[in-house]
Amino acid sequence: MKDYSTHEVHELIQDNNELVVIDVREHEEVSTGKIPTAVHIPLDELPHAISHLDKDKQYIMVCRSGARSNKATEFMNASGFNACNMTGGMLDWKFDVN
């Protein structure tokens, strides 16, 4: 499983329109700000939402510190998706949020 730093994710977002960032934090956490291009799917809702996702896309999983997104990455990859974890999570994200 590949992990990306926040800096690497920021660069990937700038360079790749096909990349999908999924923020797996809870609703109240996301209300403080998320990566502008990120789709919000809380971790406990991911098993239900996965049927609506495209297996041909690359996914970067994000949470507050990197632990929940690591679990989400493992789940996504076990389900046949190409997913990677953003290490350090939003605690390390030093770029714009919305």
C-alpha positions in Angstrom: 0.0 0.0 0.0 1.4 3.4 -1.0 1.3 6.3 1.3 1.6 9.9 0.3 2.7 12.9 2.4 0.4 16.0 2.4 2.9 17.8 0.1 2.8 14.9 -2.4 -1.0 14.9 -2.3 -1.1 18.6 -2.9 1.1 18.2 -6.0 -1.0 15.2 -7.2 -4.2 17.2 -6.9 -2.6 20.0 -9.0 -1.4 17.6 -11.7 -4.2 15.0 -11.9 -7.9 15.8 -12.5 -8.8 12.0 -12.3 -7.6 11.7 -8.8 -10.3 11.5 -6.1 -9.6 12.6 -2.6 -12.0 11.0 0.0 -12.2 12.6 3.4 -13.4 9.9 5.9 -13.7 12.2 9.0 -16.9 12.8 10.8 -19.3 15.5 9.8 -18.3 17.9 12.6 -14.6 17.5 11.8 -15.1 18.3 8.1 -17.1 21.4 9.1 -13.7 22.9 10.2 -12.4 22.7 6.7 -11.5 20.0 4.1 -9.3 19.8 1.0 -11.2 21.7 -1.6 -11.5 18.8 -4.1 -12.3 16.2 -1.5 -15.4 14.2 -1.4 -16.7 13.6 2.2 -17.6 10.0 3.0 -17.4 9.3 6.8 -15.5 6.0 7.5 -18.6 4.3 8.8 -20.5 5.2 5.6 -17.8 4.0 3.3 -19.0 0.3 3.0 -22.4 1.6 1.8 -21.0 4.3 -0.5 -18.4 2.1 -2.2 -20.9 0.8 -4.8 -21.1 4.4 -6.2 -17.3 4.7 -6.7 -15.4 4.0 -10.0 -12.8 1.3 -9.8 -10.9 2.9 -12.7 -10.0 6.0 -10.6 -7.2 6.5 -8.1 -8.3 7.4 -4.6 -6.4 9.2 -1.8 -7.9 8.6 1.6 -7.7 11.4 4.2 -8.6 11.8 7.9 -7.4 13.9 10.8 -4.1 12.1 11.5 -3.8 9.3 9.0 -5.1 6.3 11.2 -8.7 6.1 10.0 -7.7 6.9 6.4 -5.2 4.0 6.6 -8.1 1.7 7.6 -10.2 3.1 4.7 -7.3 2.6 2.3 -7.0 -1.1 3.4 -10.8 -1.5 2.9 -10.8 0.1 -0.5 -7.8 -1.9 -1.8 -9.4 -5.2 -0.5 -12.5 -4.2 -2.4 -10.6 -3.9 -5.7 -9.9 -0.2 -5.7 -6.6 1.7 -6.2 -6.4 3.6 -3.0 -3.6 5.3 -1.1 -3.3 6.9 2.3 -2.3 10.5 3.1 0.0 10.3 6.1 -0.3 12.9 8.7 -3.8 13.7 7.8 -5.4 17.1 8.0 -3.2 17.9 11.0 -0.2 18.1 8.6 -2.2 19.8 5.7 -0.7 23.3 5.2 -2.6 24.2 2.1 -6.1 25.7 1.4 -9.2 24.3 2.8 -12.9 25.0 2.3 
